[in-house]
Structure formats: structure tokens, C-alpha cells
Amino acid sequence: MLDLQVETEEARLDFIRTDLGVCFTFADIVGTEYKMGNREHAERALAEAEKGYSALLRLIPQAKGLQRETQNELRTKLKQLRERPDRLKRPR
């Protein structure tokens, strides 16, 4: 039973890291689309990044048994992810 719990938590952590990567990709797309003048595409990518961020806010606390270093890593990346779209939405 313990092995199954460990495997489940490892899979959850892999999913969280993958989802973070996807969200960062959407955030990069937002910047690119704005630079290219494609506001509609940028807004859609921004919505996807924000949707992913919201999902991660729910998932990360559920990942029990993480080492403090891993928890700090995820919190830092989540903060970076939140800051990126916020910066892009500010008027220039």
C-alpha cells in the first residue's frame, strides 16, 4: 500500500511540473502574440495560463509528503507564473 501512495504522489508531482511548464508556455505565447499585434490570440493564451494557474493552486496543496525543498520550488514557480501574466496585462 505504501508503494502505491509513493507512486501516486510521484505521479502527482510529475503532473504538477508538466502543467507548470504548459502554463509558462502559454504565458510566453501571450507576450509573443501581443508583440505581433494579435490581441485576441494573446487574450486566449492568457485565459489558458490563468486557468492552469487556478488548477495548480488546487493541486499543489494536495501533494502531500513533499520535501520542503520541493514545496519551495513549486511555490516559487507558481509565484513566477502569477507574476508573468500580471506583468503582461499592465498597460504600457
Contacts in CASP RR format, 6 or more apart in sequence:
PFRMAT RR
TARGET T0000
AUTHOR 0000-0000-0000
METHOD contacts of the structure
MODEL  1
MLDLQVETEEARLDFIRTDLGVCFTFADIVGTEYKMGNREHAERALAEAE
KGYSALLRLIPQAKGLQRETQNELRTKLKQLRERPDRLKRPR
9 63 0 8 1.000
9 64 0 8 1.000
9 65 0 8 1.000
9 66 0 8 1.000
12 59 0 8 1.000
12 62 0 8 1.000
12 63 0 8 1.000
13 63 0 8 1.000
13 66 0 8 1.000
13 70 0 8 1.000
15 59 0 8 1.000
16 56 0 8 1.000
16 59 0 8 1.000
16 60 0 8 1.000
16 63 0 8 1.000
16 74 0 8 1.000
19 52 0 8 1.000
19 55 0 8 1.000
19 56 0 8 1.000
19 59 0 8 1.000
20 56 0 8 1.000
20 74 0 8 1.000
20 77 0 8 1.000
20 78 0 8 1.000
20 81 0 8 1.000
22 52 0 8 1.000
23 48 0 8 1.000
23 49 0 8 1.000
23 52 0 8 1.000
23 53 0 8 1.000
23 56 0 8 1.000
23 81 0 8 1.000
24 81 0 8 1.000
24 84 0 8 1.000
26 45 0 8 1.000
26 46 0 8 1.000
26 48 0 8 1.000
26 49 0 8 1.000
26 52 0 8 1.000
27 45 0 8 1.000
27 46 0 8 1.000
27 49 0 8 1.000
27 81 0 8 1.000
27 84 0 8 1.000
27 85 0 8 1.000
27 88 0 8 1.000
29 41 0 8 1.000
29 42 0 8 1.000
29 45 0 8 1.000
30 42 0 8 1.000
30 45 0 8 1.000
30 46 0 8 1.000
30 49 0 8 1.000
30 84 0 8 1.000
30 85 0 8 1.000
30 88 0 8 1.000
31 42 0 8 1.000
31 88 0 8 1.000
33 39 0 8 1.000
33 41 0 8 1.000
33 42 0 8 1.000
33 45 0 8 1.000
34 42 0 8 1.000
34 88 0 8 1.000
42 88 0 8 1.000
46 85 0 8 1.000
46 88 0 8 1.000
46 89 0 8 1.000
49 81 0 8 1.000
49 84 0 8 1.000
49 85 0 8 1.000
50 85 0 8 1.000
53 78 0 8 1.000
53 81 0 8 1.000
53 82 0 8 1.000
53 85 0 8 1.000
56 78 0 8 1.000
56 81 0 8 1.000
57 78 0 8 1.000
60 74 0 8 1.000
60 75 0 8 1.000
60 78 0 8 1.000
63 74 0 8 1.000
66 74 0 8 1.000
END
